[in-house]
């Protein structure tokens, strides 16, 4: 009976702790930050400039969001992951007596003004993305990116300058007259499928 009572106490404590975390998150995210993901990330310590569009989940800014700096007019696509630590220390933390329980290798992630990071890209600790640069979808960025550079791949490598990208974009542009989503749908459907759907 004693074991059952200890197990029940442990279960109750786990449930209570979970409820406390959920209530704290609810009050912080929905009340204090008004359900604004950028404000919530700022609350967690991330340095985020103005005019940013962040479509990735707040959890994807890692366990140390205070080590992340995002400039003005930055877009982070869905699933973008910013990593600020090296978690492999879990494999050998018991071998090094001076090891912190949190690990001992951390790095900042800095994304300068006017950058675009495509869906599901991963940026590793110690990386800085220079201003006016873009990271291709699904890329893994292991090294800093110079200003006005487009990178892609795993590991990400420079594939062209911003000026080269703009010229290629200009050549592939679809002339559009749409002013709202409904007219955009009709116009693109006609131009790309050859008929209105």
VENTAZI-V327187 format. One record per residue. PHI is phi in whole degrees, 0 to 359 (none if undefined). D_LAST is the distance of its C-alpha to the last C-alpha in Angstrom with 2 decimals. Layout:
BEGIN
phi:PHI d_last:D_LAST
phi:PHI d_last:D_LAST
END
This chain:
BEGIN
phi:none d_last:68.23
phi:298 d_last:68.58
phi:296 d_last:65.80
phi:296 d_last:63.52
phi:291 d_last:64.22
phi:294 d_last:63.55
phi:297 d_last:60.27
phi:294 d_last:59.29
phi:299 d_last:60.25
phi:297 d_last:58.20
phi:298 d_last:55.15
phi:299 d_last:55.58
phi:296 d_last:55.96
phi:298 d_last:52.76
phi:296 d_last:50.84
phi:297 d_last:52.48
phi:300 d_last:51.75
phi:298 d_last:48.08
phi:295 d_last:47.88
phi:298 d_last:49.69
phi:297 d_last:47.26
phi:293 d_last:44.25
phi:295 d_last:45.92
phi:299 d_last:46.84
phi:299 d_last:43.30
phi:303 d_last:41.91
phi:296 d_last:44.48
phi:290 d_last:44.05
phi:288 d_last:40.26
phi:275 d_last:39.28
phi:266 d_last:42.41
phi:293 d_last:44.00
phi:260 d_last:40.90
phi:54 d_last:38.57
phi:58 d_last:35.93
phi:263 d_last:35.48
phi:299 d_last:35.29
phi:293 d_last:36.86
phi:297 d_last:39.71
phi:295 d_last:40.25
phi:296 d_last:40.51
phi:297 d_last:42.97
phi:301 d_last:44.88
phi:283 d_last:45.16
phi:115 d_last:46.67
phi:293 d_last:43.91
phi:265 d_last:44.36
phi:232 d_last:41.05
phi:284 d_last:40.71
phi:266 d_last:38.62
phi:70 d_last:34.91
phi:272 d_last:33.95
phi:242 d_last:30.64
phi:245 d_last:31.54
phi:260 d_last:28.76
phi:278 d_last:31.06
phi:292 d_last:33.13
phi:300 d_last:36.55
phi:295 d_last:38.26
phi:283 d_last:37.00
phi:267 d_last:39.48
phi:77 d_last:42.16
phi:273 d_last:45.43
phi:231 d_last:46.96
phi:297 d_last:44.47
phi:288 d_last:47.46
phi:263 d_last:47.55
phi:245 d_last:44.14
phi:231 d_last:43.75
phi:236 d_last:40.45
phi:284 d_last:40.65
phi:278 d_last:38.67
phi:56 d_last:34.96
phi:257 d_last:34.33
phi:244 d_last:31.05
phi:248 d_last:31.36
phi:289 d_last:28.17
phi:297 d_last:27.64
phi:77 d_last:30.39
phi:297 d_last:32.71
phi:237 d_last:36.26
phi:251 d_last:39.37
phi:249 d_last:42.57
phi:245 d_last:45.97
phi:212 d_last:48.36
phi:257 d_last:49.42
phi:277 d_last:49.35
phi:293 d_last:51.15
phi:298 d_last:54.44
phi:299 d_last:53.87
phi:288 d_last:55.07
phi:221 d_last:58.49
phi:299 d_last:59.10
phi:283 d_last:62.10
phi:270 d_last:63.75
phi:246 d_last:64.03
phi:297 d_last:66.28
phi:274 d_last:65.08
phi:288 d_last:61.42
phi:284 d_last:59.65
phi:295 d_last:57.76
phi:265 d_last:54.69
phi:93 d_last:55.16
phi:228 d_last:56.58
phi:238 d_last:53.90
phi:228 d_last:51.51
phi:203 d_last:49.72
phi:278 d_last:47.71
phi:239 d_last:44.10
phi:237 d_last:43.62
phi:240 d_last:40.38
phi:284 d_last:41.23
phi:303 d_last:39.40
phi:58 d_last:35.93
phi:245 d_last:34.91
phi:234 d_last:31.68
phi:240 d_last:31.93
phi:290 d_last:28.87
phi:311 d_last:27.77
phi:63 d_last:30.49
phi:287 d_last:33.07
phi:238 d_last:36.68
phi:243 d_last:39.43
phi:271 d_last:42.96
phi:301 d_last:46.16
phi:83 d_last:47.87
phi:263 d_last:44.83
phi:238 d_last:44.15
phi:262 d_last:40.95
phi:294 d_last:42.01
phi:298 d_last:40.41
phi:60 d_last:37.30
phi:241 d_last:36.45
phi:223 d_last:33.49
phi:244 d_last:33.48
phi:294 d_last:30.78
phi:303 d_last:28.89
phi:76 d_last:31.09
phi:285 d_last:34.18
phi:242 d_last:37.67
phi:265 d_last:39.74
phi:255 d_last:43.43
phi:227 d_last:44.89
phi:297 d_last:44.59
phi:250 d_last:42.11
phi:294 d_last:43.51
phi:301 d_last:42.08
phi:56 d_last:39.15
phi:232 d_last:38.32
phi:255 d_last:35.22
phi:238 d_last:36.10
phi:200 d_last:34.33
phi:110 d_last:35.43
phi:224 d_last:37.86
phi:285 d_last:40.23
phi:294 d_last:38.44
phi:228 d_last:39.79
phi:297 d_last:39.23
phi:247 d_last:36.67
phi:189 d_last:36.70
phi:277 d_last:37.79
phi:300 d_last:35.61
phi:297 d_last:36.17
phi:296 d_last:35.02
phi:296 d_last:31.87
phi:300 d_last:31.14
phi:296 d_last:31.67
phi:297 d_last:29.32
phi:297 d_last:26.65
phi:303 d_last:27.19
phi:290 d_last:26.70
phi:257 d_last:23.30
phi:299 d_last:21.95
phi:255 d_last:18.62
phi:297 d_last:19.50
phi:230 d_last:17.54
phi:244 d_last:18.11
phi:301 d_last:16.20
phi:238 d_last:18.70
phi:213 d_last:16.94
phi:297 d_last:14.43
phi:296 d_last:11.82
phi:290 d_last:12.21
phi:296 d_last:12.37
phi:300 d_last:8.98
phi:299 d_last:7.54
phi:294 d_last:10.28
phi:292 d_last:10.14
phi:299 d_last:6.62
phi:293 d_last:7.88
phi:288 d_last:11.27
phi:264 d_last:11.01
phi:256 d_last:8.53
phi:83 d_last:9.41
phi:200 d_last:6.34
phi:274 d_last:3.80
phi:255 d_last:0.00
END
